[in-house]
Each structure stands twice: as structure tokens, then as C-alpha cells.
Amino acid sequence: MVIGWGFALQSALYAGCLYLWIAYFRPESWAWSDIFSTLNLSYIAGAYLVVRTAMSGIKPRFDFRSTLLLLFLAHSLLSTFFGLNFAWSFGYWQEFAKTIVVSYILTLLIRTEADLRLVLTVIALSLGFEAVKQGWVQLVLNPGGRNDNSVRFLGANNLVAVG
């Protein structure tokens, strides 16, 4: 965490990498103490990413693709407001809005192929190490047992094995 925050203080791109690392690697699930899970590290890193990008002097870009992305976000907000169950769907819309905002910020920050390689490497290593960690821990501590996954987007035990 200290190394990641040290890099994040240097540039907005590194702040984006820190956010992606925290979002995919989930370091709070590795700690033995509950202090990390109460800190909401992903939210702090995401808020820092937005502030760091705004302060870095990168001008917002509104080309055809980014405008469509933001229009889709606006359309989904209207659908949420006028939907049948606003209270239920608004929480999901907030998660979707965070994804869209981070995606837009990453399109602003990634300018070269080296930047893209760095971001993809952070995502791949974070997801890969998380899956390998779960697989090896399960194999050593509970061999032959069911390896269910608490992370939704990684899927069931079969997808954990694939990871």
C-alpha cells in the first residue's frame, strides 16, 4: 500500500493504477485485522483519482465515443429515476456510474501504448494473483473441498479454477 500510494502521488496515471490494483486485488481481504476493511480503500483511491486527474491539468475530451459514454450514463440515470423501483435500482446505478467515471478518466490518462500496457499489466497481475492465491490457499488448507468464491465477477468455483 505504501509503495502504491508513493507512486500515486507522482502522477494521475499511477493513481489510476493504484485504484485498479485495489479494485481487483482487494488487499483488505488479505489483512488479519478489520481496520483495512473499514477504511473503504477503493472509495478513497477512486476519490483521489478523480481529484488528481482534475488537478493534473488534463483537459476533458468530448469526442464521439466519450460523448456516447456520457449519454449512456445520462440515459441510465433517467431510466433509474422513472423506473418502477427507484430505491432498489439507484444503488446499482451508483456502481455503474463509478465504472463509467473511472472508464472515462482512464481514456483521458492513457495516452501512449506504454500507458495502456501498464494499465493492462496492473489489471492482469491483480486478477491473476488473486485467483492464484485463492486456488493455492484452498489447495493447501482444504484439499478436495469445494472452492466457492465470494467475488461475484469471478463466478463460481469452476471459474476460480480457470483463473
DSSP file (Angstrom, degrees, kcal/mol; ACC not computed):
  #  RESIDUE AA STRUCTURE BP1 BP2  ACC     N-H-->O    O-->H-N    N-H-->O    O-->H-N    TCO  KAPPA ALPHA  PHI   PSI    X-CA   Y-CA   Z-CA
    1    1 A M     >        0   0    0      0, 0.0     4,-2.7     0, 0.0     5,-0.2   0.000 360.0 360.0 360.0 -41.4    0.0    0.0    0.0
    2    2 A V  H  >  +     0   0    0      2,-0.2     4,-2.0     1,-0.2     5,-0.1   0.918 360.0  46.3 -64.2 -43.2    2.8    2.4    0.9
    3    3 A I  H  > S+     0   0    0      2,-0.2     4,-2.1     1,-0.2    -1,-0.2   0.920 112.7  50.9 -65.1 -43.5    4.6    1.8   -2.4
    4    4 A G  H  > S+     0   0    0      1,-0.2     4,-2.4     2,-0.2    -2,-0.2   0.918 112.2  45.4 -60.9 -45.2    1.3    2.2   -4.4
    5    5 A W  H  X S+     0   0    0     -4,-2.7     4,-1.6     2,-0.2    -1,-0.2   0.841 108.4  58.5 -68.7 -31.8    0.4    5.5   -2.7
    6    6 A G  H  < S+     0   0    0     -4,-2.0     4,-0.3    -5,-0.2    -2,-0.2   0.918 111.4  41.2 -61.6 -42.6    4.0    6.7   -3.2
    7    7 A F  H >X S+     0   0    0     -4,-2.1     3,-1.7     1,-0.2     4,-1.0   0.888 109.5  59.3 -69.6 -39.1    3.6    6.2   -7.0
    8    8 A A  H 3< S+     0   0    0     -4,-2.4     7,-0.3     1,-0.3    -1,-0.2   0.797  99.0  58.4 -62.6 -28.1    0.0    7.6   -6.9
    9    9 A L  T 3< S+     0   0    0     -4,-1.6    -1,-0.3     1,-0.2    -2,-0.2   0.684 101.2  58.9 -73.2 -16.0    1.4   10.9   -5.6
   10   10 A Q  T <4 S-     0   0    0     -3,-1.7     2,-0.3    -4,-0.3    -2,-0.2   0.865 117.6  -6.9 -83.3 -38.1    3.6   11.2   -8.6
   11   11 A S     X  -     0   0    0     -4,-1.0     4,-1.5     1,-0.1    -1,-0.2  -0.986  58.5-115.4-156.0 162.3    1.0   11.2  -11.5
   12   12 A A  H  > S+     0   0    0     -2,-0.3     4,-2.1     2,-0.2     5,-0.1   0.838 114.1  57.9 -69.5 -33.8   -2.6   10.7  -12.3
   13   13 A L  H  > S+     0   0    0      1,-0.2     4,-2.1     2,-0.2    -1,-0.2   0.920 107.0  47.3 -63.2 -42.9   -1.8    7.6  -14.3
   14   14 A Y  H  > S+     0   0    0     -7,-0.2     4,-2.4     2,-0.2    -6,-0.3   0.842 108.6  55.5 -66.7 -32.5   -0.2    5.9  -11.3
   15   15 A A  H  X S+     0   0    0     -4,-1.5     4,-2.2    -7,-0.3    -1,-0.2   0.886 107.4  50.3 -64.7 -37.8   -3.2    6.9   -9.2
   16   16 A G  H  X S+     0   0    0     -4,-2.1     4,-2.4     2,-0.2    -2,-0.2   0.897 109.7  50.0 -64.6 -40.5   -5.4    5.1  -11.8
   17   17 A C  H  X S+     0   0    0     -4,-2.1     4,-2.6     2,-0.2    -2,-0.2   0.894 109.4  51.7 -64.9 -39.6   -3.2    2.1  -11.5
   18   18 A L  H  X S+     0   0    0     -4,-2.4     4,-2.5     2,-0.2     5,-0.2   0.927 110.1  49.1 -62.3 -43.7   -3.4    2.2   -7.7
   19   19 A Y  H  X S+     0   0    0     -4,-2.2     4,-2.7     1,-0.2    -2,-0.2   0.929 112.5  47.6 -61.0 -45.2   -7.2    2.3   -8.0
   20   20 A L  H  X S+     0   0    0     -4,-2.4     4,-2.5     2,-0.2     5,-0.4   0.894 111.2  51.6 -63.9 -39.8   -7.3   -0.6  -10.4
   21   21 A W  H  X>S+     0   0    0     -4,-2.6     4,-2.9     2,-0.2     5,-0.5   0.935 113.1  44.1 -62.0 -46.4   -5.0   -2.6   -8.1
   22   22 A I  H  X5S+     0   0    0     -4,-2.5     4,-1.4     1,-0.2    -2,-0.2   0.905 114.7  50.0 -65.7 -40.8   -7.1   -2.0   -5.1
   23   23 A A  H  <5S+     0   0    0     -4,-2.7    -2,-0.2    -5,-0.2    -1,-0.2   0.887 123.8  28.0 -66.7 -39.3  -10.3   -2.7   -7.0
   24   24 A Y  H  <5S+     0   0    0     -4,-2.5    -2,-0.2    -5,-0.2    -3,-0.2   0.835 125.7  42.2 -93.0 -35.7   -9.1   -6.0   -8.5
   25   25 A F  H  <5S-     0   0    0     -4,-2.9    -3,-0.2    -5,-0.4    -2,-0.1   0.808  84.6-154.9 -84.0 -30.6   -6.6   -7.3   -5.9
   26   26 A R    ><< -     0   0    0     -4,-1.4     3,-1.7    -5,-0.5     4,-0.4   0.965  13.2-175.3  56.1  63.7   -8.7   -6.4   -2.8
   27   27 A P  G >> S+     0   0    0      0, 0.0     3,-1.4     0, 0.0     4,-0.8   0.759  75.6  70.3 -63.4 -22.4   -5.8   -6.0   -0.3
   28   28 A E  G 34 S+     0   0    0      1,-0.3     9,-0.3     2,-0.2     3,-0.2   0.774  92.5  58.4 -66.1 -23.1   -8.3   -5.5    2.5
   29   29 A S  G <4 S+     0   0    0     -3,-1.7    -1,-0.3     1,-0.2    -3,-0.1   0.628 101.9  55.6 -79.9 -11.5   -9.4   -9.2    2.2
   30   30 A W  T <4 S+     0   0    0     -3,-1.4    -1,-0.2    -4,-0.4    -2,-0.2   0.714  86.9  96.4 -88.8 -22.6   -5.8  -10.3    2.9
   31   31 A A     <  -     0   0    0     -4,-0.8     6,-0.0    -3,-0.2    -3,-0.0  -0.368  65.3-146.7 -75.2 147.0   -5.4   -8.4    6.2
   32   32 A W  S    S+     0   0    0     -2,-0.1     2,-0.3     2,-0.0    -1,-0.1   0.675  82.8  70.1 -82.2 -18.9   -5.9  -10.2    9.5
   33   33 A S  S >  S-     0   0    0      1,-0.1     3,-0.6    -5,-0.0     4,-0.4  -0.729  78.7-136.3-100.2 149.8   -7.2   -7.1   11.1
   34   34 A D  T 3> S+     0   0    0     -2,-0.3     4,-1.4     1,-0.2     5,-0.2   0.469  85.9  93.1 -80.7  -1.3  -10.6   -5.5   10.2
   35   35 A I  H 3> S+     0   0    0      1,-0.2     4,-0.6     2,-0.2    -1,-0.2   0.862  84.4  50.1 -63.0 -34.8   -9.1   -2.0   10.1
   36   36 A F  H X>>S+     0   0    0     -3,-0.6     4,-0.5     1,-0.2     3,-0.5   0.864 107.4  52.6 -73.1 -34.8   -8.4   -2.2    6.4
   37   37 A S  H 345S+     0   0    0     -4,-0.4     3,-0.4    -9,-0.3    -1,-0.2   0.787 107.7  52.7 -71.7 -24.8  -12.0   -3.3    5.6
   38   38 A T  H 3<5S+     0   0    0     -4,-1.4    -1,-0.2     1,-0.2    -2,-0.2   0.648  97.4  67.4 -82.1 -14.6  -13.4   -0.4    7.5
   39   39 A L  H <<5S-     0   0    0     -4,-0.6    -1,-0.2    -3,-0.5     5,-0.2   0.723  92.2-140.1 -77.7 -20.4  -11.2    2.1    5.6
   40   40 A N  T  X5 -     0   0    0     -4,-0.5     4,-1.9    -3,-0.4     3,-0.4   0.981  24.5-175.0  56.1  60.8  -13.0    1.6    2.2
   41   41 A L  H  ><S+     0   0    0     -5,-0.5     4,-2.8     1,-0.2     5,-0.2   0.824  74.9  57.6 -58.7 -37.3   -9.8    1.8    0.3
   42   42 A S  H  > S+     0   0    0      1,-0.2     4,-2.3     2,-0.2    -1,-0.2   0.907 107.8  46.9 -63.6 -41.5  -11.4    1.6   -3.1
   43   43 A Y  H  > S+     0   0    0     -3,-0.4     4,-2.7     2,-0.2     5,-0.2   0.914 113.1  48.7 -65.9 -43.0  -13.5    4.7   -2.4
   44   44 A I  H  X S+     0   0    0     -4,-1.9     4,-2.4     1,-0.2    -2,-0.2   0.931 113.9  45.8 -63.4 -45.8  -10.5    6.6   -1.1
   45   45 A A  H  X S+     0   0    0     -4,-2.8     4,-2.2     2,-0.2   -26,-0.2   0.879 113.7  50.0 -66.4 -37.3   -8.4    5.7   -4.1
   46   46 A G  H  X S+     0   0    0     -4,-2.3     4,-2.1    -5,-0.2    -2,-0.2   0.917 111.4  47.3 -66.5 -43.8  -11.2    6.5   -6.5
   47   47 A A  H  X S+     0   0    0     -4,-2.7     4,-2.3     1,-0.2    -2,-0.2   0.908 112.7  49.8 -63.5 -41.0  -11.8    9.9   -5.0
   48   48 A Y  H  X S+     0   0    0     -4,-2.4     4,-3.2    -5,-0.2     5,-0.2   0.894 108.2  54.2 -63.9 -38.7   -8.1   10.6   -5.1
   49   49 A L  H  X S+     0   0    0     -4,-2.2     4,-2.3     2,-0.2    -2,-0.2   0.919 109.7  46.5 -60.5 -44.7   -8.0    9.5   -8.7
   50   50 A V  H  X S+     0   0    0     -4,-2.1     4,-2.1     2,-0.2    -2,-0.2   0.930 116.7  43.7 -64.2 -45.7  -10.8   12.0   -9.6
   51   51 A V  H  X S+     0   0    0     -4,-2.3     4,-2.2     2,-0.2    -2,-0.2   0.923 114.1  50.0 -66.4 -44.6   -9.1   14.8   -7.7
   52   52 A R  H  X S+     0   0    0     -4,-3.2     4,-1.0     1,-0.2    -1,-0.2   0.883 111.5  48.9 -62.7 -39.5   -5.6   14.0   -9.0
   53   53 A T  H  <>S+     0   0    0     -4,-2.3     5,-0.8    -5,-0.2     3,-0.4   0.914 111.6  49.1 -66.9 -42.4   -6.9   13.9  -12.6
   54   54 A A  H ><5S+     0   0    0     -4,-2.1     3,-0.6     1,-0.2    -2,-0.2   0.867 114.9  45.0 -64.4 -35.9   -8.7   17.3  -12.2
   55   55 A M  H 3<5S+     0   0    0     -4,-2.2    -1,-0.2     1,-0.2    -2,-0.2   0.610  96.7  75.5 -83.7 -11.5   -5.6   18.9  -10.7
   56   56 A S  T 3<5S-     0   0    0     -4,-1.0    -1,-0.2    -3,-0.4    -2,-0.2   0.590 104.1-118.3 -80.0  -8.2   -3.2   17.4  -13.3
   57   57 A G  T < 5 +     0   0    0     -3,-0.6     2,-0.5    -4,-0.4    -3,-0.1   0.554  60.6 149.9  85.8   6.9   -4.3   19.9  -15.9
   58   58 A I      < -     0   0    0     -5,-0.8    -1,-0.3     1,-0.1    -2,-0.1  -0.627  44.2-132.0 -74.8 124.5   -5.6   17.2  -18.3
   59   59 A K        -     0   0    0     -2,-0.5    -1,-0.1    -3,-0.1    -5,-0.0  -0.579  22.4-106.8 -80.9 137.2   -8.4   18.8  -20.3
   60   60 A P        -     0   0    0      0, 0.0     2,-0.5     0, 0.0    -1,-0.1  -0.341  33.0-145.5 -60.0 141.5  -11.6   16.8  -20.6
   61   61 A R        -     0   0    0     -3,-0.0     2,-0.4     2,-0.0    46,-0.0  -0.944  15.3-172.6-115.4 128.7  -12.1   15.4  -24.1
   62   62 A F        +     0   0    0     -2,-0.5     2,-0.1     4,-0.1    -1,-0.0  -0.676  25.8 148.8-122.2  76.5  -15.6   15.1  -25.6
   63   63 A D     >  -     0   0    0     -2,-0.4     4,-2.3     1,-0.0     5,-0.2  -0.275  65.9 -81.5 -92.1-172.1  -15.2   13.2  -28.8
   64   64 A F  H  > S+     0   0    0      1,-0.2     4,-2.0     2,-0.2     5,-0.1   0.905 127.2  45.9 -60.6 -44.6  -17.9   10.9  -30.3
   65   65 A R  H  > S+     0   0    0      2,-0.2     4,-2.0     1,-0.2    -1,-0.2   0.928 114.9  44.5 -68.5 -45.6  -17.0    7.9  -28.1
   66   66 A S  H  > S+     0   0    0      1,-0.2     4,-2.3     2,-0.2    -1,-0.2   0.863 112.1  53.4 -69.3 -33.3  -16.8    9.7  -24.8
   67   67 A T  H  X S+     0   0    0     -4,-2.3     4,-2.5     2,-0.2    -1,-0.2   0.907 108.9  49.4 -65.6 -40.6  -20.0   11.6  -25.6
   68   68 A L  H  X S+     0   0    0     -4,-2.0     4,-2.4    -5,-0.2    -2,-0.2   0.889 109.8  52.4 -63.2 -38.2  -21.8    8.4  -26.2
   69   69 A L  H  X S+     0   0    0     -4,-2.0     4,-1.8     2,-0.2    -2,-0.2   0.930 112.6  43.5 -62.6 -45.8  -20.5    7.0  -23.0
   70   70 A L  H  X S+     0   0    0     -4,-2.3     4,-2.3     2,-0.2    -2,-0.2   0.849 112.3  53.0 -71.0 -33.7  -21.7   10.0  -21.0
   71   71 A L  H  X S+     0   0    0     -4,-2.5     4,-2.8     2,-0.2    -1,-0.2   0.891 107.6  51.9 -65.9 -38.6  -25.1   10.0  -22.9
   72   72 A F  H  X S+     0   0    0     -4,-2.4     4,-2.3     2,-0.2    -2,-0.2   0.891 109.0  50.4 -63.3 -38.8  -25.5    6.3  -21.9
   73   73 A L  H  X S+     0   0    0     -4,-1.8     4,-1.9     2,-0.2    -2,-0.2   0.923 111.8  47.4 -63.7 -44.3  -24.8    7.3  -18.3
   74   74 A A  H  X S+     0   0    0     -4,-2.3     4,-2.3     2,-0.2    -2,-0.2   0.908 111.8  50.5 -63.6 -41.8  -27.5   10.1  -18.5
   75   75 A H  H  X S+     0   0    0     -4,-2.8     4,-2.4     1,-0.2    -1,-0.2   0.898 109.5  50.4 -63.5 -40.5  -30.0    7.7  -20.1
   76   76 A S  H  X S+     0   0    0     -4,-2.3     4,-1.9     2,-0.2    -1,-0.2   0.857 108.7  52.8 -67.0 -33.3  -29.4    5.1  -17.4
   77   77 A L  H  X S+     0   0    0     -4,-1.9     4,-2.6     2,-0.2    -2,-0.2   0.922 109.8  47.9 -66.2 -43.7  -30.0    7.8  -14.8
   78   78 A L  H  X S+     0   0    0     -4,-2.3     4,-2.4     1,-0.2    -2,-0.2   0.912 111.2  51.0 -62.1 -41.5  -33.3    8.8  -16.4
   79   79 A S  H  < S+     0   0    0     -4,-2.4     4,-0.4     1,-0.2    -1,-0.2   0.872 110.5  50.0 -63.1 -36.4  -34.3    5.1  -16.6
   80   80 A T  H >< S+     0   0    0     -4,-1.9     3,-0.7     2,-0.2    -2,-0.2   0.933 112.0  46.7 -67.8 -45.5  -33.4    4.7  -12.9
   81   81 A F  H 3< S+     0   0    0     -4,-2.6    -2,-0.2     1,-0.2    -1,-0.2   0.895 120.7  36.9 -64.3 -40.4  -35.5    7.8  -11.9
   82   82 A F  T 3< S+     0   0    0     -4,-2.4    -1,-0.2    -5,-0.2    -2,-0.2   0.326  96.1 111.3 -97.5   8.4  -38.5    6.8  -13.9
   83   83 A G  S <  S-     0   0    0     -3,-0.7     3,-0.4    -4,-0.4    -3,-0.1  -0.121  82.0-103.6 -74.0 176.9  -38.2    3.1  -13.3
   84   84 A L  S    S+     0   0    0      1,-0.3     2,-0.3     2,-0.1    -1,-0.1   0.810 111.8  29.3 -74.5 -30.9  -40.6    1.0  -11.2
   85   85 A N     >  +     0   0    0      1,-0.1     4,-2.1    -5,-0.1     3,-0.3  -0.715  63.0 170.1-135.3  83.7  -38.4    0.7   -8.2
   86   86 A F  H  > S+     0   0    0     -3,-0.4     4,-2.4    -2,-0.3     5,-0.2   0.899  77.9  56.5 -61.1 -44.1  -36.1    3.7   -7.8
   87   87 A A  H  > S+     0   0    0      1,-0.2     4,-0.5     2,-0.2    -1,-0.2   0.862 112.4  41.9 -60.7 -36.9  -34.9    2.7   -4.3
   88   88 A W  H  > S+     0   0    0     -3,-0.3     4,-0.6     1,-0.2     3,-0.3   0.901 119.2  42.1 -76.1 -41.9  -33.7   -0.7   -5.5
   89   89 A S  H  X S+     0   0    0     -4,-2.1     4,-2.2     1,-0.2    -2,-0.2   0.714  97.8  72.6 -83.5 -20.6  -32.1    0.4   -8.7
   90   90 A F  H  X S+     0   0    0     -4,-2.4     4,-2.2     1,-0.2    -1,-0.2   0.873  94.1  54.5 -66.2 -35.5  -30.4    3.5   -7.6
   91   91 A G  H  X S+     0   0    0     -4,-0.5     4,-1.5    -3,-0.3    -1,-0.2   0.900 110.7  46.4 -62.0 -40.5  -27.7    1.6   -5.7
   92   92 A Y  H  X S+     0   0    0     -4,-0.6     4,-2.1     1,-0.2    -2,-0.2   0.859 109.6  54.5 -68.9 -35.3  -26.9   -0.4   -8.8
   93   93 A W  H  X S+     0   0    0     -4,-2.2     4,-3.0     2,-0.2    -2,-0.2   0.896 104.4  54.9 -66.2 -37.8  -26.8    2.9  -10.9
   94   94 A Q  H  X S+     0   0    0     -4,-2.2     4,-2.1     2,-0.2    -1,-0.2   0.916 108.5  47.9 -61.4 -42.3  -24.3    4.4   -8.5
   95   95 A E  H  X S+     0   0    0     -4,-1.5     4,-1.8     1,-0.2    -1,-0.2   0.908 112.9  48.9 -63.1 -40.9  -22.0    1.4   -9.0
   96   96 A F  H  X S+     0   0    0     -4,-2.1     4,-2.3     1,-0.2    -2,-0.2   0.897 109.0  53.1 -64.3 -40.7  -22.5    1.7  -12.8
   97   97 A A  H  X S+     0   0    0     -4,-3.0     4,-2.6     1,-0.2    -2,-0.2   0.888 106.5  52.5 -63.7 -39.3  -21.7    5.5  -12.6
   98   98 A K  H  X S+     0   0    0     -4,-2.1     4,-2.5     1,-0.2     5,-0.2   0.913 109.5  49.9 -61.2 -41.8  -18.5    4.8  -10.8
   99   99 A T  H  X S+     0   0    0     -4,-1.8     4,-2.3     1,-0.2    -2,-0.2   0.911 111.9  47.2 -63.2 -43.1  -17.5    2.4  -13.5
  100  100 A I  H  X S+     0   0    0     -4,-2.3     4,-2.6     2,-0.2    -2,-0.2   0.912 112.3  49.6 -66.0 -42.8  -18.3    4.9  -16.2
  101  101 A V  H  X S+     0   0    0     -4,-2.6     4,-2.5     2,-0.2    -2,-0.2   0.928 113.4  45.4 -63.8 -45.5  -16.4    7.7  -14.5
  102  102 A V  H  X S+     0   0    0     -4,-2.5     4,-2.6     2,-0.2    -1,-0.2   0.900 112.6  52.0 -65.6 -39.3  -13.3    5.6  -14.0
  103  103 A S  H  X S+     0   0    0     -4,-2.3     4,-1.8    -5,-0.2    -2,-0.2   0.920 111.2  47.1 -61.7 -43.4  -13.5    4.4  -17.6
  104  104 A Y  H  X S+     0   0    0     -4,-2.6     4,-1.3     2,-0.2    -2,-0.2   0.918 111.7  50.4 -64.7 -43.0  -13.7    8.0  -18.8
  105  105 A I  H  X S+     0   0    0     -4,-2.5     4,-2.2     1,-0.2     3,-0.3   0.907 108.1  53.0 -62.4 -40.8  -10.8    9.1  -16.6
  106  106 A L  H  X S+     0   0    0     -4,-2.6     4,-2.5     1,-0.2    -1,-0.2   0.866 104.5  55.5 -63.8 -34.6   -8.7    6.2  -17.9
  107  107 A T  H  < S+     0   0    0     -4,-1.8    -1,-0.2     1,-0.2    -2,-0.2   0.823 110.8  46.3 -66.2 -28.2   -9.4    7.3  -21.5
  108  108 A L  H  < S+     0   0    0     -4,-1.3    -2,-0.2    -3,-0.3    -1,-0.2   0.863 116.3  43.6 -77.0 -36.3   -8.0   10.7  -20.6
  109  109 A L  H  < S+     0   0    0     -4,-2.2     2,-0.9    -5,-0.1    -2,-0.2   0.826  95.1  79.3 -82.2 -32.4   -5.0    9.3  -18.8
  110  110 A I     <  +     0   0    0     -4,-2.5    -1,-0.1    -5,-0.2     3,-0.1  -0.674  48.2 148.2 -83.1 110.0   -3.9    6.6  -21.2
  111  111 A R        +     0   0    0     -2,-0.9     2,-0.3     1,-0.1    -1,-0.2   0.667  56.8  36.7-114.4 -26.1   -2.1    8.5  -24.0
  112  112 A T  S  > S-     0   0    0      1,-0.1     4,-1.9     0, 0.0     5,-0.1  -0.774  82.6-107.9-125.6 169.3    0.6    6.1  -25.2
  113  113 A E  H  > S+     0   0    0     -2,-0.3     4,-2.6     1,-0.2     5,-0.2   0.852 119.9  57.5 -64.0 -33.6    0.9    2.3  -25.8
  114  114 A A  H  > S+     0   0    0      2,-0.2     4,-2.2     1,-0.2    -1,-0.2   0.890 105.3  50.2 -64.7 -38.9    3.2    2.2  -22.8
  115  115 A D  H  > S+     0   0    0      2,-0.2     4,-2.3     1,-0.2    -2,-0.2   0.920 111.4  48.3 -63.3 -43.6    0.5    3.7  -20.6
  116  116 A L  H  X S+     0   0    0     -4,-1.9     4,-2.7     1,-0.2     5,-0.2   0.910 110.7  50.9 -63.8 -42.4   -2.0    1.1  -21.9
  117  117 A R  H  X S+     0   0    0     -4,-2.6     4,-2.4     1,-0.2    -1,-0.2   0.902 109.6  51.1 -61.2 -41.2    0.5   -1.7  -21.3
  118  118 A L  H  X S+     0   0    0     -4,-2.2     4,-2.3     2,-0.2    -2,-0.2   0.934 112.1  45.7 -61.8 -47.2    1.0   -0.5  -17.7
  119  119 A V  H  X S+     0   0    0     -4,-2.3     4,-2.2     1,-0.2    -2,-0.2   0.922 114.8  47.1 -64.2 -44.6   -2.8   -0.4  -17.0
  120  120 A L  H  X S+     0   0    0     -4,-2.7     4,-2.8     1,-0.2    -1,-0.2   0.862 111.0  52.7 -66.6 -34.8   -3.4   -3.8  -18.6
  121  121 A T  H  X S+     0   0    0     -4,-2.4     4,-2.8    -5,-0.2     5,-0.3   0.915 108.6  49.8 -65.6 -42.6   -0.4   -5.3  -16.7
  122  122 A V  H  X S+     0   0    0     -4,-2.3     4,-2.1     2,-0.2    -2,-0.2   0.924 114.2  45.4 -61.6 -44.1   -1.8   -4.0  -13.4
  123  123 A I  H  X S+     0   0    0     -4,-2.2     4,-2.6     2,-0.2     5,-0.3   0.944 115.4  46.3 -64.4 -47.6   -5.2   -5.5  -14.1
  124  124 A A  H  X S+     0   0    0     -4,-2.8     4,-2.7     1,-0.2     5,-0.2   0.921 115.4  44.7 -64.2 -45.1   -3.8   -8.8  -15.3
  125  125 A L  H  X S+     0   0    0     -4,-2.8     4,-2.5    -5,-0.2     5,-0.3   0.885 113.9  50.5 -67.7 -37.3   -1.4   -9.2  -12.4
  126  126 A S  H  X S+     0   0    0     -4,-2.1     4,-1.9    -5,-0.3    -2,-0.2   0.951 116.9  38.8 -65.7 -49.4   -4.0   -8.2   -9.8
  127  127 A L  H  X S+     0   0    0     -4,-2.6     4,-2.4    -5,-0.2     5,-0.2   0.916 118.1  49.7 -66.7 -42.9   -6.7  -10.6  -11.1
  128  128 A G  H  X S+     0   0    0     -4,-2.7     4,-2.6    -5,-0.3     5,-0.2   0.919 112.1  46.0 -63.8 -44.5   -4.2  -13.4  -11.7
  129  129 A F  H  X S+     0   0    0     -4,-2.5     4,-2.8    -5,-0.2    -1,-0.2   0.885 111.7  52.4 -67.9 -37.3   -2.6  -13.2   -8.4
  130  130 A E  H  X S+     0   0    0     -4,-1.9     4,-2.2    -5,-0.3    -2,-0.2   0.928 113.0  44.4 -62.3 -44.9   -5.9  -13.0   -6.6
  131  131 A A  H  X S+     0   0    0     -4,-2.4     4,-2.4     2,-0.2    -2,-0.2   0.908 115.1  47.8 -66.9 -42.0   -7.1  -16.1   -8.4
  132  132 A V  H  X S+     0   0    0     -4,-2.6     4,-2.9     2,-0.2     5,-0.3   0.913 110.5  52.7 -65.2 -42.2   -3.8  -18.0   -7.8
  133  133 A K  H  X S+     0   0    0     -4,-2.8     4,-2.5    -5,-0.2     5,-0.3   0.937 111.3  45.7 -58.4 -47.6   -3.9  -17.0   -4.2
  134  134 A Q  H  X S+     0   0    0     -4,-2.2     4,-2.1     1,-0.2    -1,-0.2   0.915 114.2  48.8 -64.7 -41.5   -7.4  -18.4   -3.7
  135  135 A G  H  X S+     0   0    0     -4,-2.4     4,-2.3     2,-0.2    -2,-0.2   0.930 115.1  42.4 -64.0 -46.4   -6.6  -21.6   -5.6
  136  136 A W  H  X S+     0   0    0     -4,-2.9     4,-2.4     2,-0.2     5,-0.3   0.896 113.8  50.8 -70.5 -40.0   -3.3  -22.3   -3.7
  137  137 A V  H  X S+     0   0    0     -4,-2.5     4,-3.0    -5,-0.3     5,-0.4   0.931 113.5  46.4 -62.3 -43.5   -4.7  -21.4   -0.3
  138  138 A Q  H  X S+     0   0    0     -4,-2.1     4,-2.4    -5,-0.3     7,-0.3   0.909 112.0  51.2 -63.7 -41.7   -7.7  -23.7   -0.9
  139  139 A L  H  < S+     0   0    0     -4,-2.3    -2,-0.2    -5,-0.2    -1,-0.2   0.885 118.0  37.6 -64.1 -38.7   -5.4  -26.5   -2.2
  140  140 A V  H  < S+     0   0    0     -4,-2.4    -2,-0.2     2,-0.2    -1,-0.2   0.912 126.3  34.1 -80.0 -44.3   -3.2  -26.3    0.8
  141  141 A L  H  < S+     0   0    0     -4,-3.0    -3,-0.2    -5,-0.3    -2,-0.2   0.791 135.8  16.4 -85.6 -28.4   -5.7  -25.7    3.6
  142  142 A N  S >< S-     0   0    0     -4,-2.4     3,-2.0    -5,-0.4    -1,-0.2  -0.427  76.1-170.3-144.4  63.0   -8.7  -27.7    2.2
  143  143 A P  T 3  S+     0   0    0      0, 0.0    -4,-0.1     0, 0.0     3,-0.1  -0.339  76.8  10.4 -64.2 133.5   -7.6  -30.1   -0.5
  144  144 A G  T 3  S+     0   0    0      1,-0.3    -5,-0.1    -2,-0.1     2,-0.1   0.339 102.4 122.2  83.8  -7.1  -10.5  -31.7   -2.3
  145  145 A G  S <  S-     0   0    0     -3,-2.0    -1,-0.3    -7,-0.3     2,-0.2  -0.328  75.0 -82.8 -84.0 169.6  -13.0  -29.3   -0.8
  146  146 A R        -     0   0    0     -3,-0.1     2,-0.7     1,-0.1    -1,-0.1  -0.532  35.1-151.9 -73.4 134.4  -15.4  -27.0   -2.6
  147  147 A N        +     0   0    0     -2,-0.2    13,-0.2    -3,-0.1     2,-0.1  -0.669  21.8 178.0-110.8  74.7  -13.7  -23.7   -3.6
  148  148 A D        -     0   0    0     -2,-0.7     2,-0.4    12,-0.1     8,-0.1  -0.442  20.3-135.3 -76.4 154.1  -16.6  -21.2   -3.7
  149  149 A N        -     0   0    0      6,-0.2     8,-0.1    -2,-0.1     6,-0.1  -0.919  14.6-162.7-116.3 133.5  -15.8  -17.7   -4.5
  150  150 A S  S    S+     0   0    0     -2,-0.4     2,-0.7     6,-0.0    -1,-0.1   0.562  72.3  90.4 -87.5  -8.9  -17.1  -14.6   -2.7
  151  151 A V    >>  -     0   0    0      1,-0.2     3,-0.9     4,-0.1     4,-0.5  -0.805  67.5-154.4 -92.4 117.1  -16.2  -12.3   -5.6
  152  152 A R  G >4 S+     0   0    0     -2,-0.7     3,-1.7     1,-0.2    -1,-0.2   0.899  86.8  53.2 -59.2 -48.5  -19.2  -12.1   -7.9
  153  153 A F  G 34 S+     0   0    0      1,-0.3    -1,-0.2     2,-0.0     3,-0.1   0.657 102.3  59.4 -72.2 -13.0  -17.4  -11.2  -11.2
  154  154 A L  G <4 S-     0   0    0     -3,-0.9    -1,-0.3     1,-0.2    -2,-0.2   0.621 100.7-151.5 -84.7 -12.9  -15.1  -14.2  -10.9
  155  155 A G    <<  -     0   0    0     -3,-1.7    -6,-0.2    -4,-0.5    -1,-0.2  -0.379  31.7 -22.3  85.5-157.5  -18.0  -16.5  -10.9
  156  156 A A  S  > S-     0   0    0     -8,-0.1     4,-1.6    -2,-0.1     3,-0.4   0.031  81.2 -75.6 -83.0-169.8  -18.5  -19.9   -9.3
  157  157 A N  H  > S+     0   0    0      1,-0.2     4,-1.9     2,-0.2     5,-0.1   0.812 128.3  58.4 -63.1 -30.4  -15.9  -22.5   -8.3
  158  158 A N  H  > S+     0   0    0      1,-0.2     4,-1.9     2,-0.2    -1,-0.2   0.900 106.2  47.6 -66.7 -39.5  -15.3  -23.5  -11.9
  159  159 A L  H  > S+     0   0    0     -3,-0.4     4,-2.4     2,-0.2    -1,-0.2   0.824 107.9  55.8 -71.8 -29.6  -14.3  -20.0  -12.9
  160  160 A V  H  < S+     0   0    0     -4,-1.6    -1,-0.2     2,-0.2    -2,-0.2   0.913 107.6  49.7 -64.2 -41.3  -12.0  -19.8   -9.9
  161  161 A A  H  < S+     0   0    0     -4,-1.9    -2,-0.2     1,-0.2    -1,-0.2   0.896 109.9  50.4 -64.0 -39.8  -10.2  -22.9  -11.2
  162  162 A V  H  <        0   0    0     -4,-1.9    -1,-0.2     1,-0.3    -2,-0.2   0.919 360.0 360.0 -63.3 -42.9   -9.9  -21.4  -14.6
  163  163 A G     <        0   0    0     -4,-2.4    -1,-0.3    -9,-0.2    -2,-0.2   0.498 360.0 360.0 -61.2 360.0   -8.4  -18.3  -13.1
